[in-house]
Amino acid sequence: MTEAESNLTEIELRHGPLRLAVCPALGGAITRLSFDRVDLLRPWDGTDSVRRTGCFVLAPFSNRVGDAAFDHAGRRYPLRCLSPDHPLPIHGVAWKRAWTVAERGPASLTLGYTHDPEGEAALDWPFAFALEHRIQLGERGIVLDLRLRNLDSRSMPAGLGWHPYFLRHGDCRLQFSARAVWQNDLRNLPAELTPIPARWDFTDLRALQEPGLDHCFVGFSGPVRIGWPTQGLALTIDASGALDHLVVFTPPAQMGFFAVEPVSHVNNAFAMADPAANGVRILGPGEAMQASCRFEVERVPHGLVE
């Protein structure tokens, strides 16, 4: 175990059959979510890589920023890559920073992170901001509330979301509704907005299989339905209206997981010609944006998910 790994303490929350663990020092990530001892999110492997956890916050932007730079208020801002696995900046800053515990209870937790863009930190994100993330367990699931406030003297572009990794558990099923999907270029950046092809149409609940997705759907109206027939469980995701885009990532099935990410803007929206038209919010000094997401779990007859 490395020194970094030895400092990665988890906080566990419980409510009935639900168990949820969080590691504040590791990007404030959710490291486990289980129901009746069945893992729903990919369980953390105990290393110091946030990319091995179950879910993390996306802020102040989601997904990639093309050309590692964006324009705002007449100025160009370069961004450095926070992950050696990607040639472009990805998923914002919050997932790569330690968070602090603001409040804690048996079934609830509030975390905070404040970004100071002094020195080289400006290459990670050039504006000061604060995040508050509240996690609450209830009778049927969890509620996540996220708030971002601009602490800078300048306006800043902003976006929010969550990046949960769900386990497949065999014949996993998926359902969601959206209006269109962005087709990607060779850099995995959106290049063309098109109608949703049949192979990516999950309007009706169906087997996930291997659709080869790493794409952003627009006009997402929720909810998302995930079914695990072999486990006798189903999950419903209800996201707030601010999260009207959905990124779906389906690596090869043998990896055992997939991601369904409710987010506020299109991938690479910060570097597009009209960021606001693609979901980016402009926050004046002191202004805030917020989002919420509810995961509800239910038991269903084994082999049956409707």
DRENDO-1510 file (C-alpha; in Angstrom, 1 decimal, always signed):
<recs>
REC; n; res; u; v; w
REC; 1; MET; +0.0; +0.0; +0.0 .
REC; 2; THR; +1.3; +3.4; -0.9 .
REC; 3; GLU; +1.3; +6.4; +1.5 .
REC; 4; ALA; -1.5; +8.0; -0.6 .
REC; 5; GLU; -3.6; +4.8; -0.3 .
REC; 6; SER; -3.1; +4.6; +3.5 .
REC; 7; ASN; -4.7; +8.1; +3.8 .
REC; 8; LEU; -7.8; +7.2; +1.9 .
REC; 9; THR; -10.4; +6.7; +4.6 .
REC; 10; GLU; -14.0; +5.9; +3.8 .
REC; 11; ILE; -17.1; +7.1; +5.5 .
REC; 12; GLU; -20.0; +4.7; +5.5 .
REC; 13; LEU; -23.7; +5.6; +5.5 .
REC; 14; ARG; -26.5; +3.2; +6.2 .
REC; 15; HIS; -30.3; +3.2; +5.9 .
REC; 16; GLY; -32.2; -0.1; +5.9 .
REC; 17; PRO; -30.8; -2.4; +3.2 .
REC; 18; LEU; -28.8; +0.5; +1.6 .
REC; 19; ARG; -25.0; +0.9; +2.2 .
REC; 20; LEU; -23.0; +3.8; +0.7 .
REC; 21; ALA; -19.4; +4.7; +1.2 .
REC; 22; VAL; -17.5; +7.9; +0.3 .
REC; 23; CYS; -13.8; +8.7; +0.3 .
REC; 24; PRO; -13.5; +12.5; +0.8 .
REC; 25; ALA; -9.8; +12.5; +0.0 .
REC; 26; LEU; -10.3; +10.7; -3.3 .
REC; 27; GLY; -12.2; +13.3; -5.2 .
REC; 28; GLY; -15.1; +13.1; -2.8 .
REC; 29; ALA; -16.0; +9.9; -4.7 .
REC; 30; ILE; -18.7; +7.4; -3.8 .
REC; 31; THR; -16.8; +4.2; -3.4 .
REC; 32; ARG; -19.6; +1.8; -2.9 .
REC; 33; LEU; -23.4; +1.6; -3.2 .
REC; 34; SER; -25.2; -1.6; -2.3 .
REC; 35; PHE; -28.7; -2.8; -1.7 .
REC; 36; ASP; -29.2; -6.0; +0.3 .
REC; 37; ARG; -25.4; -6.6; -0.1 .
REC; 38; VAL; -25.7; -6.5; -3.9 .
REC; 39; ASP; -23.3; -3.9; -5.4 .
REC; 40; LEU; -25.0; -1.5; -7.8 .
REC; 41; LEU; -22.1; +0.8; -8.5 .
REC; 42; ARG; -18.7; -0.5; -9.4 .
REC; 43; PRO; -16.9; -1.0; -6.0 .
REC; 44; TRP; -13.7; +0.8; -5.4 .
REC; 45; ASP; -10.6; -1.3; -5.7 .
REC; 46; GLY; -8.8; +0.5; -2.9 .
REC; 47; THR; -6.1; +2.2; -5.0 .
REC; 48; ASP; -5.5; +6.0; -5.2 .
REC; 49; SER; -7.2; +6.3; -8.6 .
REC; 50; VAL; -10.6; +8.0; -8.6 .
REC; 51; ARG; -11.2; +6.4; -11.9 .
REC; 52; ARG; -11.6; +3.1; -10.0 .
REC; 53; THR; -14.4; +4.3; -7.8 .
REC; 54; GLY; -18.2; +4.1; -8.2 .
REC; 55; CYS; -19.2; +7.7; -8.8 .
REC; 56; PHE; -17.8; +11.2; -8.8 .
REC; 57; VAL; -18.9; +14.8; -9.3 .
REC; 58; LEU; -18.3; +16.5; -12.7 .
REC; 59; ALA; -17.6; +20.2; -12.1 .
REC; 60; PRO; -17.1; +22.8; -13.3 .
REC; 61; PHE; -17.5; +21.0; -16.6 .
REC; 62; SER; -18.3; +17.5; -17.9 .
REC; 63; ASN; -16.4; +15.4; -20.3 .
REC; 64; ARG; -13.7; +16.8; -22.7 .
REC; 65; VAL; -12.7; +20.3; -23.7 .
REC; 66; GLY; -11.3; +20.3; -27.3 .
REC; 67; ASP; -7.9; +21.8; -28.0 .
REC; 68; ALA; -7.4; +22.0; -24.2 .
REC; 69; ALA; -8.6; +25.6; -24.2 .
REC; 70; PHE; -11.8; +27.7; -24.2 .
REC; 71; ASP; -12.8; +31.3; -24.9 .
REC; 72; HIS; -14.8; +33.4; -22.4 .
REC; 73; ALA; -15.5; +37.2; -22.3 .
REC; 74; GLY; -12.9; +38.0; -25.0 .
REC; 75; ARG; -10.1; +35.9; -23.5 .
REC; 76; ARG; -8.7; +32.5; -24.2 .
REC; 77; TYR; -8.0; +30.2; -21.3 .
REC; 78; PRO; -5.7; +27.1; -21.7 .
REC; 79; LEU; -6.4; +24.0; -19.6 .
REC; 80; ARG; -3.9; +21.2; -18.8 .
REC; 81; CYS; -4.9; +17.6; -18.7 .
REC; 82; LEU; -5.5; +16.3; -15.2 .
REC; 83; SER; -5.4; +12.6; -16.3 .
REC; 84; PRO; -2.5; +11.0; -18.1 .
REC; 85; ASP; -5.0; +8.6; -19.7 .
REC; 86; HIS; -6.5; +11.4; -21.8 .
REC; 87; PRO; -5.0; +13.8; -24.3 .
REC; 88; LEU; -7.6; +16.4; -23.5 .
REC; 89; PRO; -8.9; +18.0; -20.2 .
REC; 90; ILE; -11.8; +15.9; -19.0 .
REC; 91; HIS; -14.5; +15.9; -16.3 .
REC; 92; GLY; -13.5; +19.2; -14.6 .
REC; 93; VAL; -11.4; +19.6; -11.5 .
REC; 94; ALA; -13.4; +18.4; -8.5 .
REC; 95; TRP; -12.9; +14.7; -9.2 .
REC; 96; LYS; -9.1; +15.1; -8.8 .
REC; 97; ARG; -9.2; +17.1; -5.5 .
REC; 98; ALA; -9.7; +16.2; -1.9 .
REC; 99; TRP; -13.0; +17.3; -0.4 .
REC; 100; THR; -13.7; +18.3; +3.2 .
REC; 101; VAL; -16.5; +17.0; +5.4 .
REC; 102; ALA; -19.0; +19.8; +6.4 .
REC; 103; GLU; -21.7; +17.7; +8.0 .
REC; 104; ARG; -22.1; +14.1; +8.8 .
REC; 105; GLY; -24.9; +11.9; +10.1 .
REC; 106; PRO; -25.8; +8.1; +10.1 .
REC; 107; ALA; -27.5; +8.4; +6.7 .
REC; 108; SER; -26.3; +11.7; +5.3 .
REC; 109; LEU; -23.1; +13.5; +4.4 .
REC; 110; THR; -22.2; +17.0; +3.1 .
REC; 111; LEU; -18.9; +17.5; +1.4 .
REC; 112; GLY; -17.3; +20.7; +0.3 .
REC; 113; TYR; -14.5; +21.8; -2.1 .
REC; 114; THR; -13.2; +25.3; -2.8 .
REC; 115; HIS; -11.0; +25.9; -5.8 .
REC; 116; ASP; -8.3; +28.6; -5.6 .
REC; 117; PRO; -6.9; +29.4; -9.1 .
REC; 118; GLU; -3.5; +30.7; -7.8 .
REC; 119; GLY; -0.3; +29.8; -9.7 .
REC; 120; GLU; -0.4; +26.6; -11.8 .
REC; 121; ALA; -3.9; +25.8; -10.4 .
REC; 122; ALA; -5.2; +28.3; -12.9 .
REC; 123; LEU; -4.3; +25.8; -15.6 .
REC; 124; ASP; -6.7; +23.3; -14.0 .
REC; 125; TRP; -9.5; +26.0; -13.9 .
REC; 126; PRO; -8.9; +29.7; -14.0 .
REC; 127; PHE; -11.8; +30.9; -11.8 .
REC; 128; ALA; -12.4; +30.6; -8.1 .
REC; 129; PHE; -15.5; +28.6; -7.1 .
REC; 130; ALA; -17.0; +26.5; -4.3 .
REC; 131; LEU; -18.9; +23.2; -4.4 .
REC; 132; GLU; -21.2; +21.6; -1.9 .
REC; 133; HIS; -22.3; +18.0; -2.3 .
REC; 134; ARG; -25.0; +16.6; -0.1 .
REC; 135; ILE; -25.7; +12.8; +0.0 .
REC; 136; GLN; -28.8; +11.6; +1.7 .
REC; 137; LEU; -30.0; +8.0; +2.1 .
REC; 138; GLY; -33.7; +7.3; +2.4 .
REC; 139; GLU; -36.3; +4.6; +2.4 .
REC; 140; ARG; -35.8; +3.6; -1.3 .
REC; 141; GLY; -32.6; +5.1; -2.4 .
REC; 142; ILE; -30.3; +8.1; -2.3 .
REC; 143; VAL; -30.6; +11.8; -3.1 .
REC; 144; LEU; -27.6; +13.8; -4.4 .
REC; 145; ASP; -27.7; +17.6; -4.3 .
REC; 146; LEU; -24.9; +19.6; -5.8 .
REC; 147; ARG; -24.3; +23.4; -5.7 .
REC; 148; LEU; -21.6; +25.4; -7.4 .
REC; 149; ARG; -21.0; +29.0; -6.5 .
REC; 150; ASN; -18.7; +31.5; -8.4 .
REC; 151; LEU; -16.3; +33.0; -5.9 .
REC; 152; ASP; -14.4; +34.9; -8.5 .
REC; 153; SER; -14.5; +38.6; -9.3 .
REC; 154; ARG; -15.2; +37.7; -13.0 .
REC; 155; SER; -18.0; +35.8; -14.6 .
REC; 156; MET; -17.3; +32.1; -15.3 .
REC; 157; PRO; -18.8; +29.4; -17.5 .
REC; 158; ALA; -20.0; +26.4; -15.6 .
REC; 159; GLY; -21.5; +23.0; -15.8 .
REC; 160; LEU; -22.4; +20.1; -13.5 .
REC; 161; GLY; -23.1; +16.4; -13.4 .
REC; 162; TRP; -22.4; +13.0; -12.0 .
REC; 163; HIS; -20.4; +10.1; -13.4 .
REC; 164; PRO; -21.7; +6.9; -11.9 .
REC; 165; TYR; -20.3; +3.5; -13.0 .
REC; 166; PHE; -23.0; +0.8; -12.8 .
REC; 167; LEU; -22.3; -3.0; -12.7 .
REC; 168; ARG; -23.7; -5.1; -15.5 .
REC; 169; HIS; -24.7; -8.2; -13.4 .
REC; 170; GLY; -25.3; -10.4; -16.4 .
REC; 171; ASP; -28.3; -9.5; -18.6 .
REC; 172; CYS; -28.5; -5.8; -17.6 .
REC; 173; ARG; -31.2; -3.7; -19.1 .
REC; 174; LEU; -31.5; +0.0; -19.8 .
REC; 175; GLN; -34.2; +2.6; -20.7 .
REC; 176; PHE; -34.1; +6.3; -21.2 .
REC; 177; SER; -35.6; +8.9; -23.6 .
REC; 178; ALA; -33.8; +11.6; -25.5 .
REC; 179; ARG; -34.3; +13.7; -28.6 .
REC; 180; ALA; -31.0; +13.3; -30.5 .
REC; 181; VAL; -27.4; +12.2; -30.1 .
REC; 182; TRP; -24.0; +13.7; -31.0 .
REC; 183; GLN; -21.9; +11.6; -33.3 .
REC; 184; ASN; -18.2; +11.8; -32.4 .
REC; 185; ASP; -15.0; +12.5; -34.4 .
REC; 186; LEU; -11.8; +10.6; -34.0 .
REC; 187; ARG; -11.0; +12.5; -30.8 .
REC; 188; ASN; -14.2; +11.5; -29.2 .
REC; 189; LEU; -15.5; +15.1; -29.5 .
REC; 190; PRO; -19.1; +15.8; -30.8 .
REC; 191; ALA; -19.1; +16.5; -34.5 .
REC; 192; GLU; -22.7; +16.1; -35.7 .
REC; 193; LEU; -26.1; +16.1; -34.0 .
REC; 194; THR; -28.2; +13.4; -35.5 .
REC; 195; PRO; -31.4; +11.4; -34.9 .
REC; 196; ILE; -30.8; +8.5; -32.6 .
REC; 197; PRO; -30.0; +5.3; -34.5 .
REC; 198; ALA; -32.0; +2.2; -33.8 .
REC; 199; ARG; -29.0; +0.5; -32.1 .
REC; 200; TRP; -28.8; +3.3; -29.6 .
REC; 201; ASP; -32.5; +3.8; -29.1 .
REC; 202; PHE; -33.4; +2.9; -25.5 .
REC; 203; THR; -36.8; +4.5; -25.4 .
REC; 204; ASP; -38.1; +1.0; -24.4 .
REC; 205; LEU; -36.4; -1.0; -21.8 .
REC; 206; ARG; -34.1; -3.5; -23.4 .
REC; 207; ALA; -30.9; -5.5; -22.9 .
REC; 208; LEU; -27.8; -3.2; -22.8 .
REC; 209; GLN; -25.6; -5.6; -24.8 .
REC; 210; GLU; -22.6; -3.8; -26.4 .
REC; 211; PRO; -23.8; -0.7; -28.3 .
REC; 212; GLY; -20.3; +0.9; -28.4 .
REC; 213; LEU; -21.4; +4.1; -26.8 .
REC; 214; ASP; -19.3; +7.0; -25.5 .
REC; 215; HIS; -21.7; +9.7; -26.6 .
REC; 216; CYS; -23.9; +12.6; -25.4 .
REC; 217; PHE; -27.6; +12.5; -25.8 .
REC; 218; VAL; -29.5; +15.8; -25.9 .
REC; 219; GLY; -33.1; +16.5; -24.9 .
REC; 220; PHE; -32.9; +13.9; -22.1 .
REC; 221; SER; -36.2; +14.1; -20.2 .
REC; 222; GLY; -35.7; +11.3; -17.7 .
REC; 223; PRO; -36.1; +9.0; -15.9 .
REC; 224; VAL; -33.4; +6.4; -16.6 .
REC; 225; ARG; -34.4; +2.8; -15.8 .
REC; 226; ILE; -31.7; +0.2; -15.1 .
REC; 227; GLY; -32.7; -3.4; -14.5 .
REC; 228; TRP; -30.8; -6.4; -13.2 .
REC; 229; PRO; -33.1; -9.4; -13.8 .
REC; 230; THR; -30.6; -11.9; -12.4 .
REC; 231; GLN; -30.4; -9.9; -9.1 .
REC; 232; GLY; -34.1; -9.1; -8.8 .
REC; 233; LEU; -33.4; -5.4; -8.6 .
REC; 234; ALA; -34.2; -2.3; -10.6 .
REC; 235; LEU; -32.9; +1.3; -10.3 .
REC; 236; THR; -34.6; +4.5; -11.4 .
REC; 237; ILE; -32.6; +7.7; -11.9 .
REC; 238; ASP; -34.5; +11.0; -11.7 .
REC; 239; ALA; -32.4; +14.1; -12.4 .
REC; 240; SER; -33.3; +17.7; -12.0 .
REC; 241; GLY; -34.2; +19.8; -15.1 .
REC; 242; ALA; -30.8; +21.4; -15.2 .
REC; 243; LEU; -29.4; +18.0; -16.2 .
REC; 244; ASP; -31.0; +17.7; -19.6 .
REC; 245; HIS; -28.1; +15.9; -21.3 .
REC; 246; LEU; -27.1; +12.2; -20.8 .
REC; 247; VAL; -23.7; +10.8; -21.5 .
REC; 248; VAL; -23.7; +7.0; -21.9 .
REC; 249; PHE; -20.5; +5.0; -21.9 .
REC; 250; THR; -20.5; +1.3; -22.6 .
REC; 251; PRO; -17.0; -0.3; -22.7 .
REC; 252; PRO; -16.7; -4.0; -23.7 .
REC; 253; ALA; -19.0; -6.2; -21.6 .
REC; 254; GLN; -16.1; -8.1; -20.1 .
REC; 255; MET; -15.1; -5.0; -18.2 .
REC; 256; GLY; -18.3; -5.5; -16.1 .
REC; 257; PHE; -19.5; -1.9; -15.9 .
REC; 258; PHE; -21.1; +0.9; -17.9 .
REC; 259; ALA; -21.7; +4.6; -17.1 .
REC; 260; VAL; -24.9; +6.7; -17.4 .
REC; 261; GLU; -24.1; +10.3; -16.6 .
REC; 262; PRO; -26.7; +13.0; -16.2 .
REC; 263; VAL; -25.1; +16.3; -17.0 .
REC; 264; SER; -26.0; +19.9; -17.8 .
REC; 265; HIS; -24.2; +20.4; -21.1 .
REC; 266; VAL; -22.9; +18.8; -24.3 .
REC; 267; ASN; -19.4; +17.3; -24.4 .
REC; 268; ASN; -16.9; +20.0; -25.5 .
REC; 269; ALA; -19.6; +22.7; -25.1 .
REC; 270; PHE; -17.0; +25.0; -23.6 .
REC; 271; ALA; -15.1; +25.0; -26.8 .
REC; 272; MET; -18.1; +25.3; -29.2 .
REC; 273; ALA; -19.0; +28.4; -31.0 .
REC; 274; ASP; -22.1; +28.9; -28.8 .
REC; 275; PRO; -21.5; +27.3; -25.4 .
REC; 276; ALA; -24.8; +28.7; -23.9 .
REC; 277; ALA; -26.8; +27.0; -26.6 .
REC; 278; ASN; -25.3; +23.7; -25.7 .
REC; 279; GLY; -26.0; +23.9; -22.0 .
REC; 280; VAL; -23.1; +26.0; -20.5 .
REC; 281; ARG; -24.2; +28.4; -17.8 .
REC; 282; ILE; -22.6; +31.8; -17.3 .
REC; 283; LEU; -22.3; +32.6; -13.6 .
REC; 284; GLY; -21.7; +36.2; -12.5 .
REC; 285; PRO; -19.6; +36.9; -9.3 .
REC; 286; GLY; -21.5; +35.3; -6.4 .
REC; 287; GLU; -24.0; +33.5; -8.6 .
REC; 288; ALA; -24.7; +29.8; -8.2 .
REC; 289; MET; -26.1; +26.9; -10.1 .
REC; 290; GLN; -27.4; +23.6; -8.6 .
REC; 291; ALA; -28.5; +20.2; -9.6 .
REC; 292; SER; -30.0; +17.1; -8.0 .
REC; 293; CYS; -30.3; +13.5; -8.7 .
REC; 294; ARG; -32.3; +10.7; -7.1 .
REC; 295; PHE; -31.4; +7.0; -7.3 .
REC; 296; GLU; -34.4; +4.8; -6.3 .
REC; 297; VAL; -33.9; +1.0; -5.8 .
REC; 298; GLU; -36.7; -1.6; -5.9 .
REC; 299; ARG; -36.9; -5.3; -5.7 .
REC; 300; VAL; -38.5; -7.1; -8.6 .
REC; 301; PRO; -39.1; -10.8; -9.3 .
REC; 302; HIS; -35.9; -12.5; -10.4 .
REC; 303; GLY; -35.7; -12.6; -14.2 .
REC; 304; LEU; -38.4; -9.9; -14.6 .
REC; 305; VAL; -37.7; -6.2; -15.0 .
REC; 306; GLU; -40.4; -4.0; -16.5 .
</recs>
